[in-house]
Amino acid sequence: MRYMTPYSVIMAVNLEPIYSIIIALIIFNDSESMNTFFYLGGTLILLTVFFDGYIKAKKKSLKK
């Protein structure tokens, strides 16, 4: 926790279900149909993670 913000840790935890679903699809080679809310939720989580990284990089470049 010395080098990571609490927000970054929570985002990594929130991505665990997405990681596990992708790994399960690869390992078990099963075709499971997901509903629209799954894709909306996954997209929202991924966009939040990328947006957080973008903001941090922008703040870091403004400090220089």
PDB file of N, H, CA, C and O in Angstrom:
ATOM      1  N   MET A   1       0.815  -1.196   0.000  1.00  0.00           N
ATOM      2  CA  MET A   1       0.000   0.000   0.000  1.00  0.00           C
ATOM      3  C   MET A   1       0.856   1.257   0.000  1.00  0.00           C
ATOM      4  O   MET A   1       0.331   2.362  -0.132  1.00  0.00           O
ATOM      5  N   ARG A   2       2.133   1.108   0.142  1.00  0.00           N
ATOM      6  H   ARG A   2       2.560   0.210   0.250  1.00  0.00           H
ATOM      7  CA  ARG A   2       2.984   2.283   0.185  1.00  0.00           C
ATOM      8  C   ARG A   2       3.015   3.008  -1.161  1.00  0.00           C
ATOM      9  O   ARG A   2       3.094   4.236  -1.201  1.00  0.00           O
ATOM     10  N   TYR A   3       2.954   2.263  -2.250  1.00  0.00           N
ATOM     11  H   TYR A   3       2.889   1.266  -2.217  1.00  0.00           H
ATOM     12  CA  TYR A   3       3.080   2.867  -3.569  1.00  0.00           C
ATOM     13  C   TYR A   3       1.787   2.873  -4.368  1.00  0.00           C
ATOM     14  O   TYR A   3       1.733   3.458  -5.450  1.00  0.00           O
ATOM     15  N   MET A   4       0.759   2.240  -3.856  1.00  0.00           N
ATOM     16  H   MET A   4       0.803   1.765  -2.977  1.00  0.00           H
ATOM     17  CA  MET A   4      -0.514   2.188  -4.580  1.00  0.00           C
ATOM     18  C   MET A   4      -1.577   2.952  -3.807  1.00  0.00           C
ATOM     19  O   MET A   4      -1.618   2.927  -2.577  1.00  0.00           O
ATOM     20  N   THR A   5      -2.427   3.622  -4.550  1.00  0.00           N
ATOM     21  H   THR A   5      -2.394   3.642  -5.550  1.00  0.00           H
ATOM     22  CA  THR A   5      -3.527   4.328  -3.904  1.00  0.00           C
ATOM     23  C   THR A   5      -4.635   3.329  -3.590  1.00  0.00           C
ATOM     24  O   THR A   5      -4.735   2.286  -4.236  1.00  0.00           O
ATOM     25  N   PRO A   6      -5.459   3.642  -2.609  1.00  0.00           N
ATOM     26  CA  PRO A   6      -6.591   2.754  -2.308  1.00  0.00           C
ATOM     27  C   PRO A   6      -7.501   2.553  -3.515  1.00  0.00           C
ATOM     28  O   PRO A   6      -8.065   1.474  -3.696  1.00  0.00           O
ATOM     29  N   TYR A   7      -7.644   3.578  -4.334  1.00  0.00           N
ATOM     30  H   TYR A   7      -7.186   4.455  -4.187  1.00  0.00           H
ATOM     31  CA  TYR A   7      -8.489   3.469  -5.519  1.00  0.00           C
ATOM     32  C   TYR A   7      -7.940   2.423  -6.484  1.00  0.00           C
ATOM     33  O   TYR A   7      -8.703   1.643  -7.055  1.00  0.00           O
ATOM     34  N   SER A   8      -6.635   2.401  -6.667  1.00  0.00           N
ATOM     35  H   SER A   8      -6.015   3.034  -6.204  1.00  0.00           H
ATOM     36  CA  SER A   8      -6.025   1.420  -7.569  1.00  0.00           C
ATOM     37  C   SER A   8      -6.215  -0.003  -7.055  1.00  0.00           C
ATOM     38  O   SER A   8      -6.441  -0.925  -7.838  1.00  0.00           O
ATOM     39  N   VAL A   9      -6.123  -0.177  -5.756  1.00  0.00           N
ATOM     40  H   VAL A   9      -5.939   0.573  -5.120  1.00  0.00           H
ATOM     41  CA  VAL A   9      -6.319  -1.501  -5.165  1.00  0.00           C
ATOM     42  C   VAL A   9      -7.761  -1.960  -5.360  1.00  0.00           C
ATOM     43  O   VAL A   9      -8.003  -3.112  -5.720  1.00  0.00           O
ATOM     44  N   ILE A  10      -8.713  -1.070  -5.125  1.00  0.00           N
ATOM     45  H   ILE A  10      -8.517  -0.135  -4.833  1.00  0.00           H
ATOM     46  CA  ILE A  10     -10.122  -1.421  -5.287  1.00  0.00           C
ATOM     47  C   ILE A  10     -10.427  -1.750  -6.744  1.00  0.00           C
ATOM     48  O   ILE A  10     -11.202  -2.668  -7.012  1.00  0.00           O
ATOM     49  N   MET A  11      -9.841  -1.031  -7.683  1.00  0.00           N
ATOM     50  H   MET A  11      -9.211  -0.285  -7.465  1.00  0.00           H
ATOM     51  CA  MET A  11     -10.087  -1.318  -9.090  1.00  0.00           C
ATOM     52  C   MET A  11      -9.526  -2.683  -9.467  1.00  0.00           C
ATOM     53  O   MET A  11     -10.138  -3.403 -10.256  1.00  0.00           O
ATOM     54  N   ALA A  12      -8.378  -3.048  -8.918  1.00  0.00           N
ATOM     55  H   ALA A  12      -7.880  -2.463  -8.277  1.00  0.00           H
ATOM     56  CA  ALA A  12      -7.823  -4.377  -9.187  1.00  0.00           C
ATOM     57  C   ALA A  12      -8.738  -5.462  -8.628  1.00  0.00           C
ATOM     58  O   ALA A  12      -8.930  -6.503  -9.257  1.00  0.00           O
ATOM     59  N   VAL A  13      -9.295  -5.218  -7.463  1.00  0.00           N
ATOM     60  H   VAL A  13      -9.140  -4.373  -6.953  1.00  0.00           H
ATOM     61  CA  VAL A  13     -10.229  -6.177  -6.866  1.00  0.00           C
ATOM     62  C   VAL A  13     -11.501  -6.270  -7.703  1.00  0.00           C
ATOM     63  O   VAL A  13     -12.040  -7.361  -7.888  1.00  0.00           O
ATOM     64  N   ASN A  14     -11.983  -5.144  -8.206  1.00  0.00           N
ATOM     65  H   ASN A  14     -11.545  -4.258  -8.056  1.00  0.00           H
ATOM     66  CA  ASN A  14     -13.198  -5.151  -9.021  1.00  0.00           C
ATOM     67  C   ASN A  14     -13.007  -5.865 -10.350  1.00  0.00           C
ATOM     68  O   ASN A  14     -13.983  -6.329 -10.940  1.00  0.00           O
ATOM     69  N   LEU A  15     -11.788  -5.964 -10.831  1.00  0.00           N
ATOM     70  H   LEU A  15     -10.995  -5.588 -10.352  1.00  0.00           H
ATOM     71  CA  LEU A  15     -11.524  -6.648 -12.097  1.00  0.00           C
ATOM     72  C   LEU A  15     -11.414  -8.165 -11.949  1.00  0.00           C
ATOM     73  O   LEU A  15     -11.408  -8.878 -12.953  1.00  0.00           O
ATOM     74  N   GLU A  16     -11.328  -8.669 -10.721  1.00  0.00           N
ATOM     75  H   GLU A  16     -11.333  -8.090  -9.906  1.00  0.00           H
ATOM     76  CA  GLU A  16     -11.167 -10.104 -10.520  1.00  0.00           C
ATOM     77  C   GLU A  16     -12.284 -10.939 -11.139  1.00  0.00           C
ATOM     78  O   GLU A  16     -11.978 -11.974 -11.732  1.00  0.00           O
ATOM     79  N   PRO A  17     -13.556 -10.558 -11.041  1.00  0.00           N
ATOM     80  CA  PRO A  17     -14.587 -11.372 -11.707  1.00  0.00           C
ATOM     81  C   PRO A  17     -14.410 -11.432 -13.222  1.00  0.00           C
ATOM     82  O   PRO A  17     -14.673 -12.463 -13.842  1.00  0.00           O
ATOM     83  N   ILE A  18     -13.973 -10.345 -13.805  1.00  0.00           N
ATOM     84  H   ILE A  18     -13.759  -9.508 -13.302  1.00  0.00           H
ATOM     85  CA  ILE A  18     -13.759 -10.338 -15.255  1.00  0.00           C
ATOM     86  C   ILE A  18     -12.594 -11.255 -15.617  1.00  0.00           C
ATOM     87  O   ILE A  18     -12.673 -12.010 -16.585  1.00  0.00           O
ATOM     88  N   TYR A  19     -11.501 -11.189 -14.830  1.00  0.00           N
ATOM     89  H   TYR A  19     -11.437 -10.575 -14.043  1.00  0.00           H
ATOM     90  CA  TYR A  19     -10.370 -12.083 -15.068  1.00  0.00           C
ATOM     91  C   TYR A  19     -10.809 -13.539 -14.959  1.00  0.00           C
ATOM     92  O   TYR A  19     -10.462 -14.363 -15.805  1.00  0.00           O
ATOM     93  N   SER A  20     -11.567 -13.849 -13.924  1.00  0.00           N
ATOM     94  H   SER A  20     -11.849 -13.179 -13.237  1.00  0.00           H
ATOM     95  CA  SER A  20     -11.950 -15.244 -13.699  1.00  0.00           C
ATOM     96  C   SER A  20     -12.879 -15.758 -14.792  1.00  0.00           C
ATOM     97  O   SER A  20     -12.780 -16.922 -15.179  1.00  0.00           O
ATOM     98  N   ILE A  21     -13.773 -14.923 -15.295  1.00  0.00           N
ATOM     99  H   ILE A  21     -13.854 -13.977 -14.980  1.00  0.00           H
ATOM    100  CA  ILE A  21     -14.657 -15.355 -16.382  1.00  0.00           C
ATOM    101  C   ILE A  21     -13.855 -15.619 -17.651  1.00  0.00           C
ATOM    102  O   ILE A  21     -14.093 -16.611 -18.340  1.00  0.00           O
ATOM    103  N   ILE A  22     -12.916 -14.744 -17.961  1.00  0.00           N
ATOM    104  H   ILE A  22     -12.723 -13.938 -17.402  1.00  0.00           H
ATOM    105  CA  ILE A  22     -12.095 -14.929 -19.163  1.00  0.00           C
ATOM    106  C   ILE A  22     -11.233 -16.182 -19.041  1.00  0.00           C
ATOM    107  O   ILE A  22     -11.118 -16.951 -19.995  1.00  0.00           O
ATOM    108  N   ILE A  23     -10.631 -16.391 -17.881  1.00  0.00           N
ATOM    109  H   ILE A  23     -10.724 -15.766 -17.106  1.00  0.00           H
ATOM    110  CA  ILE A  23      -9.800 -17.580 -17.675  1.00  0.00           C
ATOM    111  C   ILE A  23     -10.645 -18.848 -17.735  1.00  0.00           C
ATOM    112  O   ILE A  23     -10.211 -19.853 -18.297  1.00  0.00           O
ATOM    113  N   ALA A  24     -11.850 -18.811 -17.158  1.00  0.00           N
ATOM    114  H   ALA A  24     -12.202 -17.994 -16.701  1.00  0.00           H
ATOM    115  CA  ALA A  24     -12.734 -19.980 -17.211  1.00  0.00           C
ATOM    116  C   ALA A  24     -13.132 -20.307 -18.640  1.00  0.00           C
ATOM    117  O   ALA A  24     -13.199 -21.478 -19.012  1.00  0.00           O
ATOM    118  N   LEU A  25     -13.396 -19.289 -19.440  1.00  0.00           N
ATOM    119  H   LEU A  25     -13.342 -18.337 -19.138  1.00  0.00           H
ATOM    120  CA  LEU A  25     -13.741 -19.543 -20.840  1.00  0.00           C
ATOM    121  C   LEU A  25     -12.570 -20.153 -21.604  1.00  0.00           C
ATOM    122  O   LEU A  25     -12.766 -20.989 -22.487  1.00  0.00           O
ATOM    123  N   ILE A  26     -11.351 -19.733 -21.260  1.00  0.00           N
ATOM    124  H   ILE A  26     -11.192 -19.054 -20.543  1.00  0.00           H
ATOM    125  CA  ILE A  26     -10.164 -20.282 -21.929  1.00  0.00           C
ATOM    126  C   ILE A  26      -9.911 -21.721 -21.482  1.00  0.00           C
ATOM    127  O   ILE A  26      -9.660 -22.595 -22.311  1.00  0.00           O
ATOM    128  N   ILE A  27      -9.977 -21.965 -20.175  1.00  0.00           N
ATOM    129  H   ILE A  27     -10.181 -21.255 -19.501  1.00  0.00           H
ATOM    130  CA  ILE A  27      -9.652 -23.292 -19.644  1.00  0.00           C
ATOM    131  C   ILE A  27     -10.711 -24.323 -20.012  1.00  0.00           C
ATOM    132  O   ILE A  27     -10.385 -25.405 -20.499  1.00  0.00           O
ATOM    133  N   PHE A  28     -11.969 -23.992 -19.782  1.00  0.00           N
ATOM    134  H   PHE A  28     -12.234 -23.113 -19.386  1.00  0.00           H
ATOM    135  CA  PHE A  28     -13.037 -24.964 -19.983  1.00  0.00           C
ATOM    136  C   PHE A  28     -13.562 -24.980 -21.413  1.00  0.00           C
ATOM    137  O   PHE A  28     -14.328 -25.871 -21.781  1.00  0.00           O
ATOM    138  N   ASN A  29     -13.158 -24.008 -22.217  1.00  0.00           N
ATOM    139  H   ASN A  29     -12.536 -23.284 -21.918  1.00  0.00           H
ATOM    140  CA  ASN A  29     -13.531 -23.950 -23.621  1.00  0.00           C
ATOM    141  C   ASN A  29     -15.044 -24.091 -23.807  1.00  0.00           C
ATOM    142  O   ASN A  29     -15.514 -24.812 -24.686  1.00  0.00           O
ATOM    143  N   ASP A  30     -15.771 -23.404 -22.980  1.00  0.00           N
ATOM    144  H   ASP A  30     -15.389 -22.818 -22.265  1.00  0.00           H
ATOM    145  CA  ASP A  30     -17.226 -23.473 -22.985  1.00  0.00           C
ATOM    146  C   ASP A  30     -17.786 -22.188 -23.580  1.00  0.00           C
ATOM    147  O   ASP A  30     -17.252 -21.105 -23.341  1.00  0.00           O
ATOM    148  N   SER A  31     -18.832 -22.302 -24.334  1.00  0.00           N
ATOM    149  H   SER A  31     -19.266 -23.181 -24.528  1.00  0.00           H
ATOM    150  CA  SER A  31     -19.443 -21.095 -24.904  1.00  0.00           C
ATOM    151  C   SER A  31     -20.653 -20.713 -24.062  1.00  0.00           C
ATOM    152  O   SER A  31     -21.730 -21.294 -24.197  1.00  0.00           O
ATOM    153  N   GLU A  32     -20.467 -19.767 -23.228  1.00  0.00           N
ATOM    154  H   GLU A  32     -19.593 -19.294 -23.119  1.00  0.00           H
ATOM    155  CA  GLU A  32     -21.527 -19.266 -22.348  1.00  0.00           C
ATOM    156  C   GLU A  32     -22.027 -17.950 -22.917  1.00  0.00           C
ATOM    157  O   GLU A  32     -21.234 -17.075 -23.264  1.00  0.00           O
ATOM    158  N   SER A  33     -23.323 -17.811 -23.011  1.00  0.00           N
ATOM    159  H   SER A  33     -23.968 -18.521 -22.729  1.00  0.00           H
ATOM    160  CA  SER A  33     -23.863 -16.548 -23.520  1.00  0.00           C
ATOM    161  C   SER A  33     -24.106 -15.595 -22.357  1.00  0.00           C
ATOM    162  O   SER A  33     -24.801 -15.930 -21.398  1.00  0.00           O
ATOM    163  N   MET A  34     -23.533 -14.424 -22.453  1.00  0.00           N
ATOM    164  H   MET A  34     -22.969 -14.152 -23.232  1.00  0.00           H
ATOM    165  CA  MET A  34     -23.680 -13.402 -21.419  1.00  0.00           C
ATOM    166  C   MET A  34     -24.754 -12.416 -21.856  1.00  0.00           C
ATOM    167  O   MET A  34     -24.956 -12.183 -23.048  1.00  0.00           O
ATOM    168  N   ASN A  35     -25.437 -11.842 -20.871  1.00  0.00           N
ATOM    169  H   ASN A  35     -25.272 -12.032 -19.903  1.00  0.00           H
ATOM    170  CA  ASN A  35     -26.469 -10.869 -21.224  1.00  0.00           C
ATOM    171  C   ASN A  35     -25.860  -9.479 -21.375  1.00  0.00           C
ATOM    172  O   ASN A  35     -24.667  -9.285 -21.141  1.00  0.00           O
ATOM    173  N   THR A  36     -26.668  -8.542 -21.758  1.00  0.00           N
ATOM    174  H   THR A  36     -27.637  -8.699 -21.948  1.00  0.00           H
ATOM    175  CA  THR A  36     -26.211  -7.181 -22.044  1.00  0.00           C
ATOM    176  C   THR A  36     -25.618  -6.515 -20.813  1.00  0.00           C
ATOM    177  O   THR A  36     -24.653  -5.760 -20.928  1.00  0.00           O
ATOM    178  N   PHE A  37     -26.176  -6.781 -19.641  1.00  0.00           N
ATOM    179  H   PHE A  37     -26.960  -7.395 -19.548  1.00  0.00           H
ATOM    180  CA  PHE A  37     -25.684  -6.140 -18.423  1.00  0.00           C
ATOM    181  C   PHE A  37     -24.266  -6.585 -18.073  1.00  0.00           C
ATOM    182  O   PHE A  37     -23.500  -5.806 -17.504  1.00  0.00           O
ATOM    183  N   PHE A  38     -23.908  -7.814 -18.402  1.00  0.00           N
ATOM    184  H   PHE A  38     -24.529  -8.447 -18.865  1.00  0.00           H
ATOM    185  CA  PHE A  38     -22.537  -8.269 -18.180  1.00  0.00           C
ATOM    186  C   PHE A  38     -21.564  -7.437 -19.001  1.00  0.00           C
ATOM    187  O   PHE A  38     -20.547  -6.971 -18.488  1.00  0.00           O
ATOM    188  N   TYR A  39     -21.879  -7.255 -20.271  1.00  0.00           N
ATOM    189  H   TYR A  39     -22.706  -7.633 -20.687  1.00  0.00           H
ATOM    190  CA  TYR A  39     -20.996  -6.485 -21.139  1.00  0.00           C
ATOM    191  C   TYR A  39     -20.962  -5.007 -20.745  1.00  0.00           C
ATOM    192  O   TYR A  39     -19.908  -4.373 -20.807  1.00  0.00           O
ATOM    193  N   LEU A  40     -22.093  -4.465 -20.347  1.00  0.00           N
ATOM    194  H   LEU A  40     -22.949  -4.980 -20.296  1.00  0.00           H
ATOM    195  CA  LEU A  40     -22.114  -3.069 -19.889  1.00  0.00           C
ATOM    196  C   LEU A  40     -21.286  -2.894 -18.620  1.00  0.00           C
ATOM    197  O   LEU A  40     -20.521  -1.937 -18.504  1.00  0.00           O
ATOM    198  N   GLY A  41     -21.435  -3.804 -17.681  1.00  0.00           N
ATOM    199  H   GLY A  41     -22.057  -4.582 -17.776  1.00  0.00           H
ATOM    200  CA  GLY A  41     -20.667  -3.728 -16.437  1.00  0.00           C
ATOM    201  C   GLY A  41     -19.180  -3.895 -16.665  1.00  0.00           C
ATOM    202  O   GLY A  41     -18.374  -3.148 -16.109  1.00  0.00           O
ATOM    203  N   GLY A  42     -18.811  -4.875 -17.482  1.00  0.00           N
ATOM    204  H   GLY A  42     -19.465  -5.481 -17.933  1.00  0.00           H
ATOM    205  CA  GLY A  42     -17.395  -5.081 -17.794  1.00  0.00           C
ATOM    206  C   GLY A  42     -16.783  -3.891 -18.504  1.00  0.00           C
ATOM    207  O   GLY A  42     -15.653  -3.498 -18.215  1.00  0.00           O
ATOM    208  N   THR A  43     -17.531  -3.317 -19.435  1.00  0.00           N
ATOM    209  H   THR A  43     -18.449  -3.635 -19.670  1.00  0.00           H
ATOM    210  CA  THR A  43     -17.053  -2.129 -20.146  1.00  0.00           C
ATOM    211  C   THR A  43     -16.899  -0.954 -19.202  1.00  0.00           C
ATOM    212  O   THR A  43     -15.925  -0.207 -19.296  1.00  0.00           O
ATOM    213  N   LEU A  44     -17.841  -0.782 -18.299  1.00  0.00           N
ATOM    214  H   LEU A  44     -18.632  -1.389 -18.223  1.00  0.00           H
ATOM    215  CA  LEU A  44     -17.765   0.311 -17.328  1.00  0.00           C
ATOM    216  C   LEU A  44     -16.544   0.170 -16.429  1.00  0.00           C
ATOM    217  O   LEU A  44     -15.846   1.151 -16.172  1.00  0.00           O
ATOM    218  N   ILE A  45     -16.283  -1.033 -15.953  1.00  0.00           N
ATOM    219  H   ILE A  45     -16.850  -1.830 -16.161  1.00  0.00           H
ATOM    220  CA  ILE A  45     -15.118  -1.264 -15.095  1.00  0.00           C
ATOM    221  C   ILE A  45     -13.826  -1.017 -15.867  1.00  0.00           C
ATOM    222  O   ILE A  45     -12.920  -0.356 -15.357  1.00  0.00           O
ATOM    223  N   LEU A  46     -13.729  -1.536 -17.084  1.00  0.00           N
ATOM    224  H   LEU A  46     -14.464  -2.072 -17.498  1.00  0.00           H
ATOM    225  CA  LEU A  46     -12.509  -1.344 -17.878  1.00  0.00           C
ATOM    226  C   LEU A  46     -12.282   0.118 -18.235  1.00  0.00           C
ATOM    227  O   LEU A  46     -11.150   0.601 -18.181  1.00  0.00           O
ATOM    228  N   LEU A  47     -13.342   0.825 -18.597  1.00  0.00           N
ATOM    229  H   LEU A  47     -14.261   0.433 -18.641  1.00  0.00           H
ATOM    230  CA  LEU A  47     -13.200   2.254 -18.897  1.00  0.00           C
ATOM    231  C   LEU A  47     -12.746   3.039 -17.672  1.00  0.00           C
ATOM    232  O   LEU A  47     -11.940   3.962 -17.785  1.00  0.00           O
ATOM    233  N   THR A  48     -13.258   2.675 -16.514  1.00  0.00           N
ATOM    234  H   THR A  48     -13.912   1.925 -16.422  1.00  0.00           H
ATOM    235  CA  THR A  48     -12.852   3.354 -15.283  1.00  0.00           C
ATOM    236  C   THR A  48     -11.377   3.123 -14.997  1.00  0.00           C
ATOM    237  O   THR A  48     -10.671   4.048 -14.594  1.00  0.00           O
ATOM    238  N   VAL A  49     -10.907   1.906 -15.199  1.00  0.00           N
ATOM    239  H   VAL A  49     -11.480   1.154 -15.527  1.00  0.00           H
ATOM    240  CA  VAL A  49      -9.492   1.598 -14.967  1.00  0.00           C
ATOM    241  C   VAL A  49      -8.606   2.390 -15.930  1.00  0.00           C
ATOM    242  O   VAL A  49      -7.618   2.993 -15.511  1.00  0.00           O
ATOM    243  N   PHE A  50      -8.953   2.389 -17.208  1.00  0.00           N
ATOM    244  H   PHE A  50      -9.756   1.899 -17.549  1.00  0.00           H
ATOM    245  CA  PHE A  50      -8.145   3.120 -18.187  1.00  0.00           C
ATOM    246  C   PHE A  50      -8.221   4.629 -17.975  1.00  0.00           C
ATOM    247  O   PHE A  50      -7.223   5.329 -18.149  1.00  0.00           O
ATOM    248  N   PHE A  51      -9.383   5.131 -17.606  1.00  0.00           N
ATOM    249  H   PHE A  51     -10.193   4.563 -17.465  1.00  0.00           H
ATOM    250  CA  PHE A  51      -9.545   6.557 -17.350  1.00  0.00           C
ATOM    251  C   PHE A  51      -8.727   6.986 -16.140  1.00  0.00           C
ATOM    252  O   PHE A  51      -8.152   8.074 -16.129  1.00  0.00           O
ATOM    253  N   ASP A  52      -8.674   6.127 -15.115  1.00  0.00           N
ATOM    254  H   ASP A  52      -9.141   5.243 -15.124  1.00  0.00           H
ATOM    255  CA  ASP A  52      -7.859   6.420 -13.935  1.00  0.00           C
ATOM    256  C   ASP A  52      -6.383   6.510 -14.319  1.00  0.00           C
ATOM    257  O   ASP A  52      -5.685   7.424 -13.882  1.00  0.00           O
ATOM    258  N   GLY A  53      -5.908   5.575 -15.127  1.00  0.00           N
ATOM    259  H   GLY A  53      -6.476   4.832 -15.482  1.00  0.00           H
ATOM    260  CA  GLY A  53      -4.515   5.618 -15.577  1.00  0.00           C
ATOM    261  C   GLY A  53      -4.219   6.842 -16.414  1.00  0.00           C
ATOM    262  O   GLY A  53      -3.142   7.425 -16.298  1.00  0.00           O
ATOM    263  N   TYR A  54      -5.155   7.239 -17.252  1.00  0.00           N
ATOM    264  H   TYR A  54      -6.031   6.765 -17.346  1.00  0.00           H
ATOM    265  CA  TYR A  54      -4.985   8.430 -18.087  1.00  0.00           C
ATOM    266  C   TYR A  54      -4.873   9.684 -17.224  1.00  0.00           C
ATOM    267  O   TYR A  54      -4.013  10.531 -17.465  1.00  0.00           O
ATOM    268  N   ILE A  55      -5.734   9.801 -16.228  1.00  0.00           N
ATOM    269  H   ILE A  55      -6.433   9.112 -16.033  1.00  0.00           H
ATOM    270  CA  ILE A  55      -5.703  10.975 -15.343  1.00  0.00           C
ATOM    271  C   ILE A  55      -4.396  11.019 -14.565  1.00  0.00           C
ATOM    272  O   ILE A  55      -3.796  12.084 -14.423  1.00  0.00           O
ATOM    273  N   LYS A  56      -3.948   9.871 -14.060  1.00  0.00           N
ATOM    274  H   LYS A  56      -4.436   9.006 -14.175  1.00  0.00           H
ATOM    275  CA  LYS A  56      -2.692   9.844 -13.306  1.00  0.00           C
ATOM    276  C   LYS A  56      -1.510  10.227 -14.189  1.00  0.00           C
ATOM    277  O   LYS A  56      -0.622  10.956 -13.747  1.00  0.00           O
ATOM    278  N   ALA A  57      -1.486   9.749 -15.420  1.00  0.00           N
ATOM    279  H   ALA A  57      -2.207   9.156 -15.779  1.00  0.00           H
ATOM    280  CA  ALA A  57      -0.390  10.092 -16.333  1.00  0.00           C
ATOM    281  C   ALA A  57      -0.422  11.573 -16.677  1.00  0.00           C
ATOM    282  O   ALA A  57       0.625  12.212 -16.786  1.00  0.00           O
ATOM    283  N   LYS A  58      -1.606  12.114 -16.846  1.00  0.00           N
ATOM    284  H   LYS A  58      -2.456  11.596 -16.758  1.00  0.00           H
ATOM    285  CA  LYS A  58      -1.727  13.531 -17.170  1.00  0.00           C
ATOM    286  C   LYS A  58      -1.274  14.398 -15.998  1.00  0.00           C
ATOM    287  O   LYS A  58      -0.588  15.400 -16.199  1.00  0.00           O
ATOM    288  N   LYS A  59      -1.652  14.020 -14.777  1.00  0.00           N
ATOM    289  H   LYS A  59      -2.210  13.206 -14.614  1.00  0.00           H
ATOM    290  CA  LYS A  59      -1.217  14.774 -13.596  1.00  0.00           C
ATOM    291  C   LYS A  59       0.297  14.710 -13.442  1.00  0.00           C
ATOM    292  O   LYS A  59       0.938  15.697 -13.081  1.00  0.00           O
ATOM    293  N   LYS A  60       0.864  13.529 -13.722  1.00  0.00           N
ATOM    294  H   LYS A  60       0.344  12.727 -14.015  1.00  0.00           H
ATOM    295  CA  LYS A  60       2.309  13.363 -13.595  1.00  0.00           C
ATOM    296  C   LYS A  60       3.050  14.230 -14.609  1.00  0.00           C
ATOM    297  O   LYS A  60       4.090  14.807 -14.292  1.00  0.00           O
ATOM    298  N   SER A  61       2.515  14.322 -15.830  1.00  0.00           N
ATOM    299  H   SER A  61       1.671  13.853 -16.088  1.00  0.00           H
ATOM    300  CA  SER A  61       3.176  15.135 -16.853  1.00  0.00           C
ATOM    301  C   SER A  61       3.022  16.630 -16.569  1.00  0.00           C
ATOM    302  O   SER A  61       3.883  17.419 -16.957  1.00  0.00           O
ATOM    303  N   LEU A  62       1.949  17.027 -15.905  1.00  0.00           N
ATOM    304  H   LEU A  62       1.249  16.386 -15.590  1.00  0.00           H
ATOM    305  CA  LEU A  62       1.768  18.436 -15.566  1.00  0.00           C
ATOM    306  C   LEU A  62       2.703  18.877 -14.441  1.00  0.00           C
ATOM    307  O   LEU A  62       3.051  20.054 -14.354  1.00  0.00           O
ATOM    308  N   LYS A  63       3.112  17.940 -13.579  1.00  0.00           N
ATOM    309  H   LYS A  63       2.829  16.984 -13.650  1.00  0.00           H
ATOM    310  CA  LYS A  63       4.018  18.270 -12.485  1.00  0.00           C
ATOM    311  C   LYS A  63       5.425  18.548 -12.987  1.00  0.00           C
ATOM    312  O   LYS A  63       6.183  19.263 -12.331  1.00  0.00           O
ATOM    313  N   LYS A  64       5.786  17.996 -14.137  1.00  0.00           N
ATOM    314  H   LYS A  64       5.170  17.416 -14.669  1.00  0.00           H
ATOM    315  CA  LYS A  64       7.155  18.163 -14.653  1.00  0.00           C
ATOM    316  C   LYS A  64       7.364  19.504 -15.271  1.00  0.00           C
ATOM    317  O   LYS A  64       8.458  19.800 -15.751  1.00  0.00           O
TER     318      LYS A  64
END
